């Protein structure tokens, strides 16, 4: 119930349940596939205190929540009966690249966490062998090894299930196809085919080892879904529950062994060899490029396009050189976040940076990027530069990983070969240290701009030349009350400035008037918050009280509607100030310019008591 209101707001913000085709989640974000993305109220979602960021990429509408995303997802699916199944309706047309990213993320997201866990176990086992803690012939080692290797060995079966769901087919049919590919009888035939080649209805079979393979089952599941769509509506309703799978299996399994499997295996090997060729041209440059752009890819969800390459490398070679290059990029953002933590004197920002740093070293960088480094620009850039420097070191020494995982501090144990620690392993520590220390030191020294002292407001008057170059838009006070600096608000999201610059007011009366001339861009369903867009482009958020969303509209009486034009002084909202106080809520009201990054600065003009219409903020352009 703690996350139910946020889940409801998100569903309303993406255009309602009827606009959702599917939804799933990864480590930090909800990934929606919408029928019409223009129905989503992106500005309102970004202004929601429970939402870190909204990103549209790869055919997905991504709402970044943070570490609580699983709880929000459960609340959302329980209330609105949503899951990751696709509805029958089609979404807006997407380009080929967007469809590819959506396909890959949809297939791999459901079990990526388990795959990372098994990779960590395999890395720990390799380290145990090197240190002499375990013996490869012992029962303990074998039990833990199959725990780490079983998922990857039978990876086609898991891919069969998730690919079947993604294509809209019966996932258990595609699982059965995948199981046929890794059946012991086929593996026995692989060992015996040199003596007497097998045939199917007279056609020679090329028996291959599909264990741990990626691409063959993805293509096979697609073919099966096409057959299912054709057969199912044409089968008698009384028997279609078994006739449709029957036809799919009878056609797809032989076709996979005869054509799909060999062709897809050839393609996977071509992809693996192609990557190896590019990497061999200059591993150092490859490392620098990947270390620099990885976090940018994560921001837009494009990193999923690299997952098949990593898994394909592991399946074809038993190792991968791409994934290690990404670890310095993660630690670069962690270092930049640490630099802010050490430098800032703002209690709220320090707390946010501290928690984001902890999450970052374990591979979850969205809280650090969206909440700490990216809003301040220079720390994010320093993190990317640190990632490039560190990854160049790993590339130069050909650091290699032997099990799958996402880049984090656990990567250190996954780069250890069973033959022992070598120079490439030491290079991983050196590259990580360079990335983290460079980003931390650069951010500490140059990453934070000190807040300009109050007399700076007078500078445009004292220096006539800049006055002609700087325009200013005024935001007046929407209510009467006492002004507080934003960093004194008892809410980390507002106090950190993540949602924009501005001030807070402790109201004396129970009404809100328009502080600008413009239009109502979002009137929240619960009436506790209003978003306005001025005629000059400033987006103003007025959030009456802290956590007042929990009142679910009680004691709030909106006087305007979405898209309604307003002028300074128009009444927007009335609320029962005494009843809200009696209910135990803090009525401190943040007044923010939510698109502050679009302007030179947002200055607070009054630090004491204000009345309705008194000067409050100045937006410098």
Secondary structure, 3 states (H helix, E strand, C coil): CCCHHHHHHHHHHCCCHHHEEEEEECCCEEEEEECCHHHCCHHHHHHCCCCCEEEEECCEEEEECCCCHHHHHHHHHHHHCCCCCCCCCCCCCCCHHHHHHHHHHHHHHHHHHHHHHHHHHHHHHHHHHHHCCCCCCCHHHHHHHHHHHHHHHCHHHHHHHHHHHHHCCCHHHHHHHHHHHCCHHHHHHHHHCCCCCCEECCEECCCCCCCCCCHHHHHHHHHHHHHHHHHHCCCCCCCHHHHHHHHHHHHHHHHHHHHHHHHHHHHHHHHHHHHHHHHHHCHHHHHHHHHHHHHHHHHCCCCHHHHHHHHHHHHHHCCECCCHHHHHHHHHHHHHHHHHHHHCCCHHHHHHHHHHHHHHHCCCCHHHHHHHHHHHCHHHHHHHHHHHHHHHHHHHCCCCECCCCCCCCCHHHHCCCCCCCCHHHHHHHHHHHHHHHHHHHHHHHHHCCCCCCHHHHHHHHHCHHHHCCCCEEEEECCCCEEEEEHHHCCCHHHHCCCCCEEEEEEECCCEEECCCCEEEEEECCCCCEEEEEECCCCEEEEECCCCHHHHCCCCEEECCCCCCEECCCCEEEEECHHHHHHCCCCCEEEEEECCHHHCCEEEECCCCEECCCCEEEEEEC
